[in-house]
């Protein structure tokens, strides 16, 4: 019988964390109000330290407020329970301790029967490691995850929580950035969108932005033209980028329209950037999960440097929408999906069914608790998707060719 549950959010923010916490609290209050709820602060960091908040009667009564906010009220961190060296360095475990055992023992000490993890592939693969440890060592505890990532790249989940909102918010951000196209002549604008391995968010953000363009009226006689406000290139990690060929095409756009705007996935061309840095003898900074720290590598600037001379740009602007879009409150579409997922997550928890709750692409998109050993990151965006190829055709970009294999 479930008497106490714990919730944690981890990894980068997405427009679903606050609402997912609210949804879980509301569902437990509705069907199992006797269950005690706590929330570990700053994800797995709080779990290792035993640092948590109690969900009081007042919080239960006002949980709907959490649907109105972005971010995570209980805090996030990037902690990998199997990266012992990093955890010792950060003082989260002692030398010689097994972090998985520390976490498991903490859950037992806190009397937790169910742990809800809300995060992306790193969070849920870490949850998988923890779940496997619990099972193999006979700890009586169930782990139920929820899929959060604005990249929408969790295998085999069709739609990750928060991704729709992130695309919508990135498009809103782009409106003001692209408005800068006349702040100088021959302007090059690069809108860098989050997406380390997957280009879905960049493509979806460009599509949302162009939907907004479709709703506007234009006055080209005074310089207010759809062509100048449009997206002129969309680059994603899954597609080959022929810089020389694209520079030739975009040079014509610059000559005819007077400016060029590129929507760039932060992971596009990453292999080339890393190779260039390593060839120059520079150290490539990485996070505890081994990922290249993209904010240090700065892909947007790299592409800006590659294109600026070729386009004879007189002014260059690189803007990143990631932190703007990922910290937004969930939109209506995401709120509906979050509600479906949190309701099922609680139902699964109460019957002892572990897994990550999501739409299973390998099982007819059925909403279910997907076994942790089936969860993986790095799901590629399908660059043959009709709406994507139609968008590229509409902006005059060549049909996408798959990028060379890593």
Secondary structure, 3 states (H helix, E strand, C coil): CCCEEEEEECCCCCCCHHHHHHHHHHHHHHHCCCCEEEEECCCHHHHHHCCEEECCHHHHHCHHHHHHCCCCCCCCCCCCCCCHHHHHHCCCCCCCCCHHHHHHHHHHHCCCCEEEEEECHHHHHHHHHHHHHHHHCCCCCEEEEEEECCCCCCECECCCECHHHHHHHHHHHHHHHHHHHHCCCCEEEEEEECCCCCCHHHHHHHHHHHHHHHCCCCEHHHCECHHHHCCCEEECCCECCCHHHHHHHHHHHHHHHCEEEEEEECCCCHHHHHHHHHHCCCCCCECCCCCECHHHHCHHHHHHHHHHCCCCCCEEEEEECHHHHHCCCCCHHHHHHHHHHHHHHHHHHHCCCCEEEEEEHHHCCEEEEECHHHCECCCCCCCCCHHHHHHHHHCCCCCCCECCCC
